[in-house]
Amino acid sequence: MDFPSSEVKVISECFVKPKTMPEKWEEAYHLSLMGHFMLSLYYIQKGLLFLKPSNGAIKPKYFMETFLQKLTDSLATALVPFYPLAGRLSSSLTDDASSYSVFADCNNSPGAKFIHAKSDLSVGDIVGSKYVPLVVQSFFDHHKALSGDDHTMSLLSIKVTELMDGVFIGLSMNHAIGDGSSFWQFFNSLSEIFNSQEETTYNKLLRLKNPPIFREGSGPICSLPLSKPDDSIRRMEPPVWKERMFHFSSETVRSLKSKANQECGTTTISSFQSLIAFLWRSITRARKLPNDQETTCRLTAGNRSRMVPPLHMNYFGVYVSLVKATIKTGNLLENEFGWAALKLHQAVAQHNDEKISSDMDRWLKSPSNLRFFDTNVVHVGSSPWFNKYGSEFGMGKAVAVRSGYGNKVDGKVSAYPGREGGGSIDLEVCLLPEIMEALESDQEFMSIVSQA
C-alpha cells in the first residue's frame, strides 16, 4: 500500500542564519572542482526516522514545540562553522566573458530553510511496507530540484515531519556544496550540538568532534564554458521504479567476502566489494540481457585519502568521483561472483591520485553531465561506513534511514550501515517493477537477504 503526498501538510517554514556571523561570511565560497560537476545532479536527500520519546518526561502536546525550537537554535549554531550552507549559489563571468565560475554567496541570503510538517501516518506505515512508500519523498524539501537549478534556492533545507508516533528529520543539501561525507558530517554535528546539555557557544563549536575544514584560498579553482552543458538527460522524467530496502547481516557479508577471496585466491577483496558484485550479477541476471551486451557497475569513491598529499577526512566539499567496471553480460554471469568482485577491487585499487587528476583534467577540457540514465548500469552511491545512526537528537537511535527522490533511477543503489551495526549493511535498491519482481524471484539472491 502506498500513500499520497497529500498525507504530509506543511505547518510552517522559516529561514535560519548563523547565530554569530563568521569572519568569512562576506567572502564568496567557491565550489571545488567536483562541485561544479555536481551542478547537474539533484540535491542530496537523506533523513532519519525516530520514535517519539515515551518516557513521559515531556507531555506529548509540548514535545514538538520544544523539539522544534531546540532544533532551530541548534541549526543557527551549526551554521557558524558550516557557514556556506546558509548561502545561495551565484556565478561570475571571467574577464574575457567566455566562461563562468559558481560560488556560494552568504552575504545575500536569508539563510538555511527550516520546515515543520505533519502527517497522520505512523512509523509502522513507513518501515512496515515491503517497498519504500512514495510518501517518503514528501518528507524532503527541494523535490526534483537540481543543484544548479535556481540560484534563489536554499543550499540546505531541513524538513521535520511529525508522525502520529514518530518524527522524520529530512535534510536536503545542494550536491555542488558537499558530498555524502560532508552531508553526514553536518548531520552528526547538528545532532551533537542539539544533544549538548549546556549552553552552546561559538567557542565550544571549535571543539566539535569533526569540525569542517575548508579549502584555503578565496579565488575560483575552475570555470565552465559560457554555454552550459546540455542537461536534457537530467530533465527526463524517469519511469516509475520500485524501491526496496534489502538487509544483509554481518555474518552474510563476512561469508561473501571469504567466498570471493577464496574463489580468486586472494585476501584483498573487501566485504563491500563482494556484496556489490553479488548484487550486480543478480540484477544483471534479472534484466535478462543478451550475453554480448555490456553491463557496468559504478561506485562513488571518496578521494580525500587517495589524493597526494591526502586531505583530512573533515575537508568539507565534494571530493568524490566514479570508479567503474564494464564487462560483457555473458562473462559476468558465466563466472563465479568472486570474479566480478575482483574486477571491482581492481578498479578501486587503480583509483589513485594520478587517475583522479587525469579524470578531472579530461572533464575540464570537455565538461559533461553524469549520465544517470545510462542503461544496464548498477550505480552505487552513499556508503555503509558513514555514521548514519550517530545522530539521535535526544530521541535515541533512529528506527531507519530513508532518502528522497534525488538521483534515483533504474539500477541506483544506496548503501547504509545496518541498524544493529557490526558490519551489517542495508542496500536501498531502485529498479523497474518487472526487474524488481525478477530479482525477488531469484532464489540465490534472496537466500542472502536477512530480516532487519
C-alpha positions in Angstrom: 0.0 0.0 0.0 1.3 3.5 -0.9 0.3 6.8 0.5 -0.3 10.1 -1.4 2.0 13.1 -0.8 -1.1 15.0 0.4 -0.7 13.0 3.6 2.0 15.5 4.5 0.9 19.0 5.4 3.3 21.9 5.8 2.6 23.8 9.1 5.3 26.5 9.0 8.5 27.4 7.4 11.2 30.0 8.0 14.9 30.7 7.3 17.7 30.4 9.8 21.0 32.4 9.7 24.2 31.6 11.7 23.9 32.6 15.3 27.0 34.7 15.0 28.4 35.8 11.7 31.7 34.0 10.8 34.7 36.0 9.7 34.4 34.7 6.1 30.6 35.5 5.8 31.3 38.4 3.5 33.5 36.3 1.2 32.4 34.2 -1.7 32.8 30.4 -1.1 34.0 28.9 -4.3 33.0 25.4 -5.2 35.5 22.6 -5.5 36.3 21.3 -9.0 33.9 18.3 -8.5 31.4 20.7 -7.0 31.0 22.2 -10.5 30.5 18.7 -11.9 27.6 18.1 -9.4 25.6 21.1 -10.6 23.7 18.8 -12.9 22.7 16.4 -10.2 19.8 16.5 -7.7 20.1 17.6 -4.1 21.3 15.0 -1.6 18.2 14.0 0.3 18.7 11.7 3.3 16.8 11.6 6.6 16.3 9.7 9.9 13.1 8.3 11.2 12.6 8.3 15.0 10.0 7.1 17.5 8.7 9.9 19.8 10.0 9.6 23.3 7.6 7.6 25.5 9.1 8.1 29.0 6.6 10.7 30.0 9.2 13.3 30.8 7.6 15.8 28.3 3.9 15.9 27.7 3.1 14.9 24.1 1.4 18.2 23.2 4.6 20.1 24.3 7.1 17.7 22.8 7.1 19.1 19.2 7.1 22.7 20.3 10.1 22.2 22.5 11.9 19.9 19.9 11.4 22.3 17.0 12.7 25.3 19.0 15.7 23.5 20.1 16.5 22.1 16.7 16.1 25.6 15.2 18.5 27.0 17.7 20.9 24.2 17.1 20.8 24.9 13.3 21.6 28.5 13.9 24.6 27.4 16.0 25.7 24.7 13.5 25.7 27.2 10.6 28.5 29.2 12.2 31.2 26.6 11.4 29.3 25.3 8.4 28.6 28.8 7.1 28.4 28.1 3.3 25.3 26.1 3.9 23.5 29.3 4.8 24.2 30.9 1.4 22.9 30.9 -2.1 24.6 30.0 -5.3 25.8 32.7 -7.6 28.1 32.9 -10.6 30.6 35.3 -12.1 32.0 35.7 -15.6 35.7 35.5 -16.3 37.4 38.7 -17.5 37.0 37.7 -21.2 33.4 36.7 -20.6 33.9 33.3 -22.2 33.3 31.2 -19.1 31.9 31.4 -15.6 32.5 30.0 -12.1 30.0 29.2 -9.4 30.2 30.1 -5.7 28.1 30.3 -2.6 27.1 33.8 -1.7 26.4 34.0 2.0 26.1 37.8 2.2 22.9 38.0 0.1 21.0 35.1 1.6 18.1 34.7 4.2 19.8 31.6 5.4 19.0 27.8 5.5 15.4 26.8 5.3 13.5 25.1 8.1 10.1 23.5 7.6 7.7 21.9 10.1 5.2 19.4 8.6 2.7 17.0 9.9 1.2 13.7 8.9 -1.3 11.2 10.3 0.9 8.3 9.2 2.8 6.2 11.7 6.3 4.9 11.9 4.9 1.4 11.0 3.4 2.8 7.8 6.9 3.8 6.7 9.0 0.8 7.8 6.4 -1.9 7.6 5.8 -1.7 3.8 7.6 -4.1 1.5 8.6 -1.2 -0.7 9.6 2.3 0.4 6.3 4.3 0.2 6.3 7.2 -2.3 5.2 9.5 0.5 8.7 9.4 1.9 9.6 11.7 -1.0 7.3 14.3 0.6 9.5 14.3 3.8 12.1 16.4 2.0 12.2 19.9 0.6 13.6 20.7 -2.9 11.7 17.8 -4.6 13.2 17.2 -8.0 15.5 20.2 -7.8 18.8 20.2 -9.5 21.8 21.6 -7.6 22.4 24.2 -10.3 18.7 24.8 -10.9 17.9 28.1 -9.3 20.2 30.4 -7.6 17.4 31.6 -5.2 17.0 28.2 -3.5 18.5 27.5 -0.1 21.6 25.3 -0.2 20.4 23.5 2.9 16.8 22.7 3.9 15.6 20.8 7.0 12.1 19.4 6.9 10.8 18.0 10.2 7.6 15.9 9.7 5.7 14.9 12.8 4.1 11.5 12.5 1.5 10.0 14.9 4.1 8.2 16.9 7.4 9.5 15.4 9.4 12.2 13.8 11.2 12.3 10.5 14.1 14.7 10.0 14.8 15.1 6.3 17.9 17.1 5.1 18.3 18.3 1.6 21.7 19.6 0.7 22.9 21.1 -2.6 25.2 18.4 -4.1 27.6 21.1 -5.5 28.4 22.2 -1.9 29.1 18.9 -0.4 29.3 15.1 -1.0 27.9 12.3 1.2 30.8 12.6 3.7 30.2 16.3 4.2 26.4 15.7 4.4 26.7 13.3 7.3 29.5 15.4 8.9 27.0 18.2 9.1 24.1 16.0 10.2 26.1 14.5 13.0 27.4 17.9 14.1 23.9 19.3 14.3 22.9 16.4 16.5 26.0 16.8 18.6 25.0 20.5 19.2 21.4 19.5 19.9 22.4 16.9 22.4 24.7 19.3 24.3 23.3 19.7 27.8 24.9 23.1 28.4 24.7 26.4 26.5 26.5 26.1 23.2 28.7 28.9 22.3 30.9 29.6 19.3 34.0 28.7 21.3 32.5 25.4 22.1 31.8 24.8 18.4 35.6 24.9 17.9 35.6 21.6 19.8 33.2 19.7 17.6 34.2 16.1 17.2 34.6 16.6 13.5 34.8 20.4 12.7 34.7 21.2 9.0 37.9 22.2 7.2 37.5 24.4 4.2 39.8 24.9 1.2 42.4 27.6 1.6 42.3 30.5 -0.9 39.5 32.7 -2.0 39.5 32.5 -5.8 37.7 30.1 -8.1 39.6 26.9 -9.0 37.9 26.3 -12.3 35.5 27.8 -14.8 32.9 26.4 -17.1 32.1 27.3 -20.7 29.5 30.1 -21.0 27.2 27.7 -22.8 26.2 25.3 -20.1 26.5 21.6 -20.7 23.3 20.1 -22.0 21.3 18.8 -19.1 18.3 17.5 -21.1 19.1 14.0 -19.9 18.8 15.2 -16.4 15.4 16.7 -17.2 13.9 13.5 -18.4 11.3 12.1 -16.1 12.5 8.5 -15.4 9.9 5.7 -15.4 8.3 4.7 -12.2 10.5 2.3 -10.2 10.2 0.1 -7.2 12.3 0.9 -4.2 13.1 -1.7 -1.6 15.5 -2.0 1.4 17.5 -5.2 1.5 19.2 -6.1 4.7 22.4 -8.2 4.9 23.7 -9.4 8.3 27.3 -9.1 9.3 27.6 -12.9 9.1 26.4 -12.8 5.5 28.7 -10.0 4.5 31.7 -11.7 6.0 30.8 -15.0 4.3 30.6 -13.3 0.9 34.0 -11.7 1.4 35.5 -15.1 2.4 33.9 -16.8 -0.6 35.0 -14.1 -3.1 38.6 -14.2 -1.9 38.7 -18.0 -1.9 37.4 -18.2 -5.4 40.1 -15.7 -6.6 43.0 -17.0 -4.5 43.5 -13.6 -2.8 42.7 -11.8 0.5 42.4 -8.3 -0.8 38.7 -8.2 -1.9 36.7 -6.2 0.6 33.3 -7.2 2.1 31.6 -4.3 0.4 33.1 -5.2 -3.0 31.9 -8.7 -2.5 28.4 -7.8 -1.6 28.1 -5.3 -4.5 29.5 -7.8 -7.0 26.8 -10.3 -5.9 24.1 -7.7 -6.3 25.5 -6.7 -9.7 25.3 -10.2 -11.0 21.8 -10.7 -9.5 20.4 -7.5 -11.1 22.0 -8.3 -14.5 20.5 -11.8 -14.4 17.1 -10.2 -13.6 17.4 -7.9 -16.5 17.8 -10.9 -18.9 20.4 -9.1 -21.1 21.9 -10.7 -24.1 25.3 -12.3 -23.4 27.1 -9.9 -25.7 25.5 -6.8 -24.1 27.9 -4.8 -21.8 26.9 -4.0 -18.2 28.6 -1.6 -15.9 28.9 -1.3 -12.1 29.8 2.2 -10.9 30.9 3.0 -7.4 31.1 6.5 -5.9 34.5 6.6 -4.4 35.9 9.1 -1.8 39.0 10.9 -3.0 40.2 12.6 0.2 42.5 9.8 1.4 43.6 9.0 -2.2 45.0 12.4 -3.1 48.7 13.3 -2.8 49.1 14.7 -0.2 45.9 13.2 1.3 43.2 15.6 2.5 41.9 15.4 6.1 38.6 13.5 6.2 37.0 16.6 7.6 37.6 18.6 4.4 34.2 20.0 3.5 33.1 19.9 -0.1 32.8 17.5 -3.0 35.8 15.1 -3.1 34.4 12.0 -4.8 34.5 10.6 -8.3 33.4 7.4 -10.1 35.0 4.0 -10.2 33.6 1.6 -12.7 33.9 -1.8 -14.2 32.4 -2.7 -17.5 32.2 -6.3 -18.9 30.1 -8.4 -21.2 26.9 -9.9 -19.5 27.9 -13.4 -20.6 31.3 -13.1 -18.8 29.7 -11.7 -15.7 27.1 -14.5 -15.4 29.3 -17.4 -16.5 32.0 -16.7 -13.9 31.6 -17.0 -10.2 30.7 -13.8 -8.3 34.2 -13.7 -6.9 35.4 -13.0 -10.4 33.2 -9.9 -10.6 34.3 -8.8 -7.1 37.9 -9.0 -8.2 37.1 -6.7 -11.2 35.6 -4.2 -8.8 38.5 -4.5 -6.5 41.0 -3.9 -9.3 39.0 -0.8 -10.4 39.1 0.6 -6.9 42.8 -0.2 -6.4 43.6 1.7 -9.6 41.7 4.8 -8.4 44.7 6.8 -7.1 45.8 10.4 -7.2 47.1 10.1 -10.8 43.8 8.6 -12.0 41.8 11.2 -10.2 43.8 14.0 -11.7 43.6 12.6 -15.2 39.8 12.2 -15.0 39.5 15.8 -13.7 41.7 17.2 -16.5 39.7 15.4 -19.1 36.4 16.7 -17.6 37.7 20.3 -17.5 38.6 20.1 -21.2 35.1 18.9 -22.0 32.6 19.4 -19.2 29.7 17.0 -19.4 27.0 15.6 -17.1 27.0 12.4 -15.3 24.7 10.1 -17.2 22.5 8.6 -14.5 20.1 7.4 -17.2 22.5 5.1 -18.9 21.1 1.6 -19.4 22.4 -1.6 -18.0 24.1 0.2 -15.1 24.2 -0.6 -11.4 25.2 2.7 -9.8 26.2 2.5 -6.1 26.2 5.7 -4.0 26.4 6.7 -0.4 28.4 4.4 2.0 27.9 1.9 4.8 30.8 3.5 6.6 29.1 6.9 7.2 27.9 7.3 10.8 24.2 7.5 9.8 22.8 6.3 13.2 25.0 8.6 15.2 22.5 11.5 15.0 20.0 11.0 17.8 18.6 14.4 18.6 17.6 13.4 22.1 15.3 10.7 20.8 17.6 7.7 20.9 18.8 5.7 17.9 16.8 6.2 14.7 14.5 3.5 13.6 15.6 3.8 10.0 17.4 5.8 7.3 15.4 6.8 4.2 16.1 9.0 1.2 14.2 11.3 -1.1 13.7 11.5 -4.9 17.1 12.9 -5.8 19.3 10.9 -8.2 17.2 7.8 -8.2 16.9 5.8 -11.5 16.6 2.2 -12.5 19.7 0.4 -11.1 20.5 3.0 -8.4 21.7 1.5 -5.1 22.4 3.4 -1.9 24.4 1.8 0.8 23.7 2.2 4.5 25.0 0.6 7.7 22.7 -1.9 9.2 20.9 -0.5 12.3 22.4 -3.2 14.5 25.9 -2.3 13.4 28.7 -4.9 13.5 29.4 -4.7 9.7 25.8 -5.4 8.6 24.7 -3.4 5.5 21.4 -2.2 4.1 21.1 -1.6 0.4 18.3 0.7 -1.0 17.7 -0.7 -4.5 15.7 1.1 -7.2 14.6 -1.0 -10.2 11.9 -1.1 -12.8 8.9 -3.1 -11.4 9.4 -6.1 -13.7 13.2 -6.2 -12.9 12.5 -5.9 -9.1 10.0 -8.8 -9.4 12.6 -10.9 -11.2 15.2 -10.1 -8.5 12.8 -11.0 -5.7 12.2 -14.3 -7.5 15.9 -15.0 -7.7 16.5 -17.7 -5.0 20.2 -17.3 -5.0 19.9 -13.6 -4.2 17.1 -13.8 -1.7 18.8 -16.5 0.2 21.4 -14.0 1.5 18.8 -11.3 2.4 18.1 -11.1 6.1 15.3 -9.7 8.2 16.2 -6.3 9.7 
